[in-house]
Amino acid sequence: MPARPAATAAPADLRPAAPAPGRPALPRVDLMLLAVSIAGISLSAPLISATAAPPLAIAFWRNFMSVGVLGPYALLRHRAELRGIGRRALLLAVAAGVLLAVHFALWMPSLRMTSVASATALVTTTPLWTILLLRLMGERAPRPVRIGVAVAFAGVLVLTGVDLSLSPRALLGDALALGAGAAAAGYVLLGAEVRRTVSTTAYTLVCYTTTAAALFGVCLVAGSPLSGWPAGVWWQIVLLMVAAQLLGHSLSNRVVRTLGPSVTSTAILLETPGAALIAAVWLGQWPPVAAYPAVGLILLGLVLVARGGRKGG
C-alpha cells in the first residue's frame, strides 16, 4: 500500500477551511472526491498482485513515472523554491524518500506471498507505528489512542496466526507488510517535518525522485529485470500510477483541507475491505474465514486511533 502524502501536511494545512458565503457546500463535493480517492487506492494492491512483472520493478516504474508527471510542473512553478531548499530540509526529504523506497520494496513483494486482504490490513498499521515512534520521542498518546493500538495489534497477532497455519510463506508476507507499515511511519514523520518549510510539490518531487533512484539501485542489486514485458503489463503499471498515485493520493491531499485529517485518514481505512473485495471478484482470492475477524480488529483499532487522536488534539 502506498504511503499517503496527505498525512505529511503541516498542522496549519489540516484545519478545515470555512466555506465562502454564497458558495455551494464543499464537503459534499469533497466526499465524492474522497470516494474516488479510496477507489483508486483500493485498486492498488489487487493490480500489483495481478501484474505480471517483478514487484520491485513495478515499484520503481510507479515512482519513476510519477516523477515524470510531476517533474515538469514542479520545475516550472517551484524552481526557485527547489534551488533554495535548506540543507537540513533536503536531507530529511531524501531520508523520507529512502524510507518510502523501503516501504515499497517490502510491501509489493508481500502481495505475492500472502493474501491481498492480509497484506493491505497489515500495511495500514502505519498510524500505530507512528504513535510508537512518537512515544520513543517522549510524546504520550491519549488513552483512547492507546486502547486503539492494543486492539489493532491484537488483530495483527490473530491475523499472523491464521496465516502461519496456512504456510510459512504467508507468514513471511505478513512480516514484510508489517515492515512496510513501519517504514511508512518514518516516512510520514520525516515528511511532516519537511513540510513545515517546504511546499508539498517541492517536497514530493525530491522525495519521489529519491525513492525512484533507491528502487533502481535495489533492482540492479537484486537482478530484477526492468523491461521485456508485453504491452498489457506496461498499461497495468500506468494504470497503477494513475489510480493509486495521481487519483488516490492527490485527491486525498485535495480534500484533507475541507474534510479534516480525522475523516480523511479514517476513510482511507476502507482501502482494506475495498482491496479485499476487488481481489475476491477480480482475482478469485478469498481470504480464509478466520482472517475476517482479525482484519475487523485491525480496522476497529485504527478507527479508535483516528478518533482518539482527533479528541486528544
N, C-alpha and C positions, 0 to 999 in steps of 0.2 A: 504494500500500500504506500503509495507515495506519500511523502511528508507534506504537511499543509502549511503553506506560507502565511495563511491568514492568522495563524497563531503567533507569528513573529511580529505583528504590528505593534507599535508603541502604544501604551495605555491611552494617550490622547486620541489616537486614531480609532479606538474601540468604543468611544462614547457615542451612543445613538444620536444622530443628527435630528434636530427638531424639524418637522415638515414645514415648508414655507406656506404662509397664508394664501388661500385661494388655489392651491395646487392639489391634485388628487393624492390620496394617501399612498405613500411609498411602500409601506410594509407589504401590502397585497402583491404588488409587482415584484418586490424583492423575495417574497415567499415563493413565487413562481420561479424566479431565477435560482433560488436555493434548491428547489426541486430538480431543476435541470442540472445543477452542480452535483447533487447527490447521485443522480442517474449516471452522469459522466464518470464520477469516481467509482461507483459500483461496478461499472463495466471493466474497470482496470484489471482486477485480479482474474476474472474468467478469460479476458482477452489475452493476458500474458500466458495463462495456462494453455490456451488453445493455439498460440502462435508457434509455428514450427521453426524456431530459431533458438540458439542458446540464450538462457536467461541473462547472462552478463552482457551479451551483445544487444539484447533488447534494451537493457538498462542504459547502455552507452548511447545507442541511437536515439532513444527517447529524449535524453538530456541534450545531446548534440543538436537535434532538430529544434528543440525548444530555444536553444541559444541562437540558432539560425533565424528563427521567427522574431525573437525579442531583440537580438543584437542591433539590427539597423535602426529600429525605433529608439533604443537606448542611446546609441551613438549619435543620433541626430538631435534628440531632445535633452540628453543629460551628459553631453560630452564634457562640459565644464565641471560638473559635479564629479564625474568619474576621474578627471585629472586631479581634482582637489581632495579626494578621499584621504584622510589621515592614515598614518602607518598602522596605528592600533586597530582602527575600524577595518582596514584592508586585511590585516592578519586574521581578525576574527571572522570576517566574511569568507576568507579562504578556508579557515578551520571548519566553518559551518558547511562549506561545500564538500570537504573531505568526509565529514560525518554523514552528509546526505549520500555520498557515494557508498559508504559502508552500509547505510540503510538499504539502498537499492541492491547492493551486492549480496546481502543476506536475505532480503525478503523475496526477491524474484525467484531464486532457486528453491526457496521453501514451498512455493506454489507447485513445484513438480514433485515434492516429497510427501506433502500432506494435503488434506482437502482444502479447497478454496475457503470454505467456512471457517476451518480451524486457523489457517494462516491469516485470514483477514481479521478475525476476532483477536488473535494474539498480537498482531502488529498495531492494532488500535489501542493497545495499552500504553501508548506514548504518554498520555497525561499522568499515568501512575508513575512512570519512571521520572517524569519531570518533577513531580512532587517529592520523590525520594532524593533526587539531586538537590532540590532546594532545601530539603531537610538537612542534608550534609553540609550545606552552606549556612545553616543556622536559622532558617525560616521554618516556623512551626505552622502546619496546616490546621484549619478549623476542624472541630470534632466530626461534623458530617462528612468532610472530605476524607478523614482517616477511616471512618466506617466504610465509605465507598471503596477505598483502596483495599481494605480487608475483604470485602465482598467480591471485588473483581479478581483478586489474587486467589480466592477460594475457587472461583470459576476456572482460573488458569490451571490450578492443581488438578481439578476434576477433568478438564479437557485433555491435559497431557497424560493423565492416567488412562483415559479412553484410547488415545492414540497409541500409547505403549502397548495396550492389549492388541492393537492391530499389527504393528510392526515397529522395529527399531528405526526404520527409515522415516516413518511418520513422526516418531518422537524427535528425531533429528530435525525434521522440517519445523516442528513446533519450536525447538530451541533457536533455530535460525530466525523465525518470525519474531520471537521474543527479543532476540538481539537486535533485530531491525527496529523494533519499537523503542528500545533503549537508545540506539544511535540517533533516531529521530528526535528524542527528547533533548539530547545535547545540541542537535541542530536548531531546535526551536529556541532554546535558551540563548545560544550564541546569536541567533538572528534577531531576537528581541533586543539584545544589547546594541547590535549594529544599527538597528532601525531607529535608535534614539537620535542619531545624527545623519543617517543616510536614507535616501528615498527608497521605496520598495523596488522601483525599476532598476536603479543603480545596484542595489544590494543583490537583487535576483540575478542580474547579468554576471556579476563577479562570482556569486555562489554557484550558479548552474555551469558556468564555464569551468570552474574548478572541478565540479562534480564530473563533467564530461571528460576532462583531462585525466582525472584519477581513474575513472572506469576504463578509459582507453588503455592506461597502463596495466590495470588488472587483467583486462582481456589479453594483452600481449603476454603477460607472465603466465596466465592460466592456459594459454594456447587456444582461446575461444575464437572461432572464425567470426569475422565481421561482415562477410558477404557470401554470395554463392547460393542465395535462396531464390525461389520463384517470385514473380511479381506480386502474387497474392500475399506473401509474407510481408513484403515491404508496405503494402497497403494496410495491413493489420498494425504494423508499427506506427504508421502515420495516424491511423485511427486512434491508437492508444495515446499518442501525443496530443491530438486534438481533444479527445474526450476527457482524459484524466488531467492533462496539464492546462490546456487553454480554456476549456469549459469548466472542468471540475474546480481546480484551484483558483483560477482567475475570477470566476463568479463568486466563489466563497469570499475572496478578498473584496469584491464589489459590495456584497450585501452585509458584511460584518459591521459597517458603519451605521446602518439603519436598524438592523435586527439585533445587534449586540453580540458579544462573543459567546455568551452562555447559550443563546438559542442556536447560533451557528455551529458551535462545537458539539452540542448535543445532537443536532440534526445529522451531523456528519457520521455519528454512530450508526445511522441507518445504512451505512455502507456495508456492514456485516451481513444483515439479512438480505439486503439488495444483491450483494455479490453471490451469496449462497443460493438465492432464488434463480439468478441468471445462470449460475453454474449447473443447477439442477435441471433447468429447462433446456439449456443450450448444449451442455456437455454430458448430461445424464449423470452428474456427480452428486449423489445424495449422501450427506454425512450420516454416520451411524446414529440411531435414535438416541443413544446415551449422550451424544455430543450436544444435543439441543438444550438441555438444562444447564450445561456448562457455559455455552455461549450466552444463554439468558442471564446467568450470574455475572458474567463479564460486562455485558451491556448495562445491567442494573447498577453495578458498581461504578461504571463510568458516568452514568446519569447522575448518581449521587455525588460524584466528584464535581461534575459540572455545576450542579445546583448549589452544592456546598461552597464551591469557590466563588460563586456569584454573591451568596449571602455573606461570606466571610470578607469579600472585598468591599 
